[in-house]
Structures are given as structure tokens and as C-alpha cells.
Amino acid sequence: MRRTLTPTLRHIRGRLIKALSILAAAAIFIINHSPAMIQLREMPEVLFAEDEAALEARIGEYSQKGISVSADAGLDERLGQSSVLLCLPSGLPVRSIPVFMGERPGLAPGGEAVGISIRTRGVLIVGINEFKDINGRNVSPAAEAGLKPGDIVTAVNGIPIASSAELSELIADSPDSTKLEIERGGVKKSILLTPALSQEGSRKIGAWVRDSTVGVGTLSFFDPASREYAALGHPVLDPDTGTLMEVRNGDLVLAQIMGITKGRQGVPGELHGSFSNESEHIGSIIANTELGISGFMETDNEALLSKPALPAAFPDEVKLGEAVLLSSASGRLEEYSCRIIRAGKQSEPAPKGLVIEITDERLLELTGGIVQGMSGSPIIQDGRLVGAVTHVFVNDPKKGYGAYAYWMYKVFGGRF
């Protein structure tokens, strides 16, 4: 026979469960707001140190705040670095933090306006189109074969290509069946198609292509020892497909600022720069990544090469507050005041780690804030190079994103 609780016992059980729930919630609240847990939440996603002594000093800082921190015997295989283990005062492990350990780089800040010319690796498909063949029909062999915008054509019938002219020549001389070697999203594929004879008498496949691009940006910094440089702080994307442009080679030259379109709410401004084949060549372009372009300085320009190097700030050293931005928006290299209003915690290279606000009235009067062409402008705080401007907030041009200089240096030097 099944027993049922009397109303009195049910009432007592309900009150007991409620009391236990309140006690549990109170305990969780107290633990979460204890000094040790507050410090744990404020710990960075990653620690940076020049050597073991510096790391021990950092660990000592946190240990004095009530956190038990110890070196982890294991290695993080992805980072190839050691880590530290965070524990509650009771000794209960909470989480492990990766550690980047290595000499702090000394980098010479840029700020100069530069012209960028990039020649792509292979030929980029930027669009698919139809044309009338010799019989008057609308055809598109590229579409029928499955070519897509963003595909990179690297070879035709086994012959490597580096330009749209080479692609056209090989298509014109191709037999009925043509084999294209392409890359799509980093994956290599082969596509067979049959070029069609157009009404003009030439063989076509029905695709718009691009093999180069040009633009204006800002030099961020260079390493005086290796002559490696970084610029832009963001990738060069194809304007039609939005894909990252794969670099075959390219040139970096000094550019002249010819005019400025001031930025205002909802409308980004722009530096109007000019450069030509006669502009002073200062470097090669060998890489295009999510943190900008890089290569090597190839110049004897004493004004550039004699710049004193500044220590690069580790990302966890960057703080909110006053900073300085270098820009050639006025036509000459000048310092402008700004504020770092956000310094994100990042455990790996990524864009948009910083948010800055322009506070210098001279620059606000000149440009309205951050404008296109200022991408790459170096940011300095407390005598250290902390990052580079990357994007403007369209609805508030006084503000914009920045990338950490340390991550830019790591990515471009192949050190990550």
C-alpha cells in the first residue's frame, strides 16, 4: 500500500528544500565574490614573459593576491609553450593558462602613408558571366563546369599561370577539353570544361578574373635587425568576392596624401593618396594575413631606417587610458593623442583586440577621426608600441579597432 505525505510533512519538506536552495545560492554567491575568485576572473587569457625570472615575478604578483599559481609540467602542443595552473586557496585546480615566453621585440614605428601593389598567386575568379557563342546562344562554360567566384586558378592543362593574360592565352589555344587546376577554400581541385567560340571568334569560358590590386595604407612598424615590416593591420580582400587575396609578390612604396574626405556619422572618410611607378620603393610584399601585409624593407632611406626601435608591449600589458597615434594624414608624420578604451584578452593572434578613441582636436578637425587609409597607423603607450589602427566605427568615426603589435609581429615573422 502506497503511503502519502500528510499536508504537514509536505509543508515541512517544501520549506526544507527552499532553505537548502537559499543556502546553496548564498554559498555560490559568496564563493564567486570571494577575493580569490574575483582575481581568477581578472586573470588574462594568456601570460607573456621575456624569461623564466619574469614569469616567476608575474606568478608571484598573483600568488600575493590569494591565488595559488604553479607551473604546469605539461606542454600545450598547439602553442609549443608551457602553461601555469590556477588553483583556489584550497588547492582545487581551476584552469590552465598558456604562457608565451621569449625576448620582447624592439620595433621601429611607422606612420608613413604607403602605396600597396599586390600581384596574386594564380588568377582569382571574381565573377561568372554569359556571352553569345558563334551560334548566337547565351553560354557560360565556367558556370556549367562549376567554377565559382573566389576560386583561384593556378594552372591550365598542367601549365602554371600567374596572370589573367596567361589564362586568356592558354584558353585561346586550348583543345575542346580544358583542365583547370583551382584552389577553393584552401582545397585543391581539378575542373574540366570546354571553352566556347564567341561571336568575335575567340575562345572564352565566361568568367571575370583579377590578378592584382592596388591601394593606400599606413606602415605600422619594422624590425631594424631583420628588416621585416608590417602594415595595414587588416587583410587585403578582393572587393568583389570578399576573399583574402593570395600574394605572389608585391611592392610597397611611399605615397603622397593629395586630399582628405572627412568622416562623419554613417559615412567613413578617406585619405586620398597617390603613387606611381616612379614612387620611392621601400619594400617587397610577401604575405597577406588577417593582421595585414608584411615583407622586407628594401630601401636605403636614412630617415626611415634610422628610426629608434621601441619595445613592443605584450598584450596583457596594454592598459586603458592615454596613448599616441602616428599618422601622415596632414602630409607629414605627426603624433596625435588618443585613448585606449578597450583592451581585449586574446590568447592567439586575432584582429580587433583594441578599441581606441581619437581625442586630438587637430586630427578631428583634419579628418573627423579615423578614416580609410589610416589603417596601420601605429599606437604607442608608455614608450611601448602597443598596436595599429585597423577599422573605423562607421557610426562614430572618432572610434575604431586596433590590432596588437605583438600578434602582428608573431604572425608575420612565422613565429606563431
C-alpha positions, 0 to 999 in steps of 0.5 A: 500500500502506497503511503502519502505525505500528510499536508504537514510533512509536505509543508515541512519538506517544501520549506526544507528544500527552499532553505537548502536552495537559499543556502546553496545560492548564498554559498555560490554567491559568496564563493564567486565574490570571494577575493580569490575568485574575483582575481581568477576572473581578472586573470588574462587569457594568456601570460607573456614573459621575456624569461623564466625570472619574469614569469616567476615575478608575474606568478608571484604578483598573483600568488600575493593576491590569494591565488595559488599559481604553479607551473604546469609540467605539461606542454600545450602542443598547439602553442609549443609553450608551457602553461601555469595552473590556477588553483583556489586557496584550497588547492582545487585546480581551476584552469590552465593558462598558456604562457608565451615566453621569449625576448620582447621585440624592439620595433621601429614605428611607422606612420608613413602613408604607403602605396600597396601593389599586390600581384596574386598567386594564380588568377582569382575568379571574381565573377561568372558571366554569359556571352553569345557563342558563334551560334548566337546562344547565351553560354557560360562554360565556367558556370556549367563546369562549376567554377565559382567566384573566389576560386583561384586558378593556378594552372591550365592543362598542367601549365602554371599561370600567374596572370589573367593574360596567361589564362586568356592565352592558354584558353585561346589555344586550348583543345575542346577539353580544358583542365583547370587546376583551382584552389577553393577554400584552401582545397585543391581541385581539378575542373574540366570544361570546354571553352566556347567560340564567341561571336568575335571568334575567340575562345572564352569560358565566361568568367571575370578574373583579377590578378592584382590590386592596388591601394593606400595604407599606413606602415605600422612598424619594422624590425631594424635587425631583420628588416621585416615590416608590417602594415595595414593591420587588416587583410587585403580582400578582393572587393568583389568576392570578399576573399583574402587575396593570395600574394605572389609578390608585391611592392610597397612604396611611399605615397603622397596624401593629395586630399582628405574626405572627412568622416562623419556619422554613417559615412567613413572618410578617406585619405586620398593618396597617390603613387606611381611607378616612379614612387620611392620603393621601400619594400617587397610584399610577401604575405597577406594575413588577417593582421595585414601585409608584411615583407622586407624593407628594401630601401636605403632611406636614412630617415626611415631606417634610422628610426629608434626601435621601441619595445613592443608591449605584450598584450596583457600589458596594454592598459586603458587610458592615454596613448599616441597615434602616428599618422601622415594624414596632414602630409607629414608624420605627426603624433596625435593623442588618443585613448585606449578604451578597450583592451581585449584578452586574446590568447592567439593572434586575432584582429580587433583586440583594441578599441581606441578613441581619437581625442586630438582636436587637430586630427578631428578637425583634419579628418573627423577621426579615423578614416580609410587609409589610416589603417596601420597607423601605429599606437604607442603607450608608455614608450611601448608600441602597443598596436595599429589602427585597423577599422573605423566605427562607421557610426562614430568615426572618432572610434575604431579597432586596433590590432596588437603589435605583438600578434602582428609581429608573431604572425608575420615573422612565422613565429606563431 
